[in-house]
Amino acid sequence: MEQVSQMKKNIGNADKTIRVLLALTFIYLYAYEYITGTLGLILMLVTLFFNISSIVGHCPLYVALGINTNKKK
């Protein structure tokens, strides 16, 4: 059976906090219809990405760009 490689955490605590705050802001703007339509739906997808990556602690985009904000080894 093929072994699945573990994703290394590349998101630090400050980065997680910023992602969650941005996600909450986007949800607020969408819920109160400050942003609607296609832009609103795109922001909801970004919010989903931010929340999942914050929970997991890994951002695939950071891997592609060679970024690591997690200071723990």
C-alpha positions in Angstrom: 0.0 0.0 0.0 1.3 3.4 -0.9 2.2 5.7 2.0 0.7 9.2 1.9 3.3 11.9 2.7 2.5 14.1 5.6 1.9 17.8 4.9 4.4 19.9 6.8 2.9 22.9 8.6 4.0 26.1 6.9 1.5 28.6 8.5 2.5 30.3 11.7 0.2 31.6 14.4 0.2 35.2 13.3 -0.6 34.0 9.7 -3.5 31.9 11.0 -4.9 34.8 13.0 -4.8 37.1 10.0 -6.5 34.4 7.8 -9.3 33.9 10.3 -9.9 37.7 10.7 -10.0 38.1 6.9 -12.4 35.2 6.6 -14.7 36.7 9.3 -14.6 40.1 7.5 -15.5 38.5 4.2 -18.4 36.5 5.8 -19.7 39.7 7.4 -19.5 41.7 4.1 -21.3 38.9 2.2 -23.9 38.3 4.9 -24.9 41.9 5.1 -24.8 42.2 1.3 -22.0 44.8 1.0 -20.5 42.4 -1.5 -22.7 40.3 -3.7 -22.7 38.4 -7.0 -19.7 36.8 -8.4 -17.2 38.7 -6.2 -19.2 37.6 -3.1 -19.0 34.0 -4.2 -15.3 34.2 -4.9 -14.7 35.7 -1.5 -16.7 32.8 0.1 -14.4 30.4 -1.7 -11.4 32.3 -0.4 -12.9 32.2 3.0 -13.3 28.5 2.8 -9.6 28.1 1.7 -8.4 30.4 4.5 -10.4 28.5 7.2 -9.3 25.0 6.0 -5.6 26.0 5.7 -5.7 27.7 9.1 -7.1 24.5 10.7 -4.7 22.2 8.9 -1.7 24.6 9.2 -0.6 24.0 5.6 -1.0 26.2 2.6 -0.4 24.6 -0.8 0.1 28.0 -2.4 2.9 28.7 0.1 4.6 25.5 -1.0 4.5 26.6 -4.6 5.9 30.0 -3.7 8.5 28.7 -1.2 7.0 30.6 1.7 7.0 29.3 5.3 5.7 31.5 8.2 5.8 28.7 10.7 8.9 29.3 12.9 8.8 25.9 14.6 11.0 23.2 13.3 
